Structures are given as C-alpha cells and as structure tokens.
Amino acid sequence: MIVKMTSKRQVTFPREVTDKLSLKKGDVLHLSATPDGILIRPHRFDPEKLAPLRDKINRDTPAPDFETIRHASSNDPSLRH
C-alpha cells in the first residue's frame, strides 16, 4: 500500500486501514523507526499496566469505560498541546 505525504507532512490513510485498526478522528499514533522502515501503531491505553493496583481497588468499584478514557483528551480543549 502506498500513501503520499503532502507539503505539510500530512498523510491520508486508506479507509481499509483505519477501519481495521478502529482509528477515529483525534486518535494518537505511535511511530517507530525500525531496520525495515517505519512502524505505525495506534497509541492505546494498556489496562494491564493497572495490574499493580488490583489489590488496592475496592472490588465493588465499577470497571472503567476505556472508550471514554481513550477519547477524553480529544474532547477537552485544556488537554490539547
């Protein structure tokens, strides 16, 4: 698959790619330089990083809504860079 970078360094990804990765407007992508080229991955919250807190959270506390957390920064202008 080939995409073209504009003069403003912007790239448009084909719909099949954004649909497959469930990407939406405002999502953050992680870029890594590899020996084979550039690796692009969605930057997502990893719930496993909360494992050390497992015994410190009351079991009756409802599970967090990760979808809301994921998009919170894109909806709050004070959190934008």
N, C-alpha and C positions, 0 to 999 in steps of 0.2 A: 504494500500500500504506500502510495506516495502522497505527501502533502506539501504545500508550498508556504514558505514564510513570507509575510508582507514586509514592506519597508519599516513598519512599526514593530517588527519582530513578533507578529501575531500569526498563529496557526489555527486553521479550522479543521477539526477532526470530523471524519465522516460519521454520519448518524449510526451506522452499524457498530462503530467503536464506542461511542458514547452510550448507546443503548446497552451494549454488552457489559460495560463497566458501571452502569446505572449512574452516569455522571449527569449533573444538573448545573444550571447557571449558578456561579458563585463557588462551586466546588474547588478545592485546592488539589493540585497535582504535585507529586514529588518527582523530581528529575535527578537521575544519577548517571554520571559518566562511567561507562564500562569499556572493557577492551574491545567489545563488539559494536559499540555505539552508545546511543542514549537510551536509557530505560526510563519509561514514564509510567508512574503508578498513582492511583488515587491515594491521597493522604487521608487515611481514615483513623478514627479513634479505635484503639485496641482494648476491648473490655478485659482481656487477660492481664493488663497492667494494673488492674484493680485487685488482683488476687491477694496481695498482702493485706488488704483491708477487709477481707472476707470475714474474719472473726471479730472485727471491730464494728461492724454494721448490724443493727438490730434486724433480726430475721423477718420482722413484720413490715419493714420498710419496703415499699413497692419498688420494683425494678425500674431503673432509669429508662426514659424514652430516648434511645440513642439517635433516632432520626431527628428529633427536635434539637438535641445537643449538637449534632453534626452541622445543622444549618443555622444555629443560633447566631454565630458571628456574622453571617451574611445578612441577617435581619436587624442587627444592632449597629447603627452607624458609629457609635462610640468605640466599637471594637475594630473598626477598619483601619488599615495602615495609611 
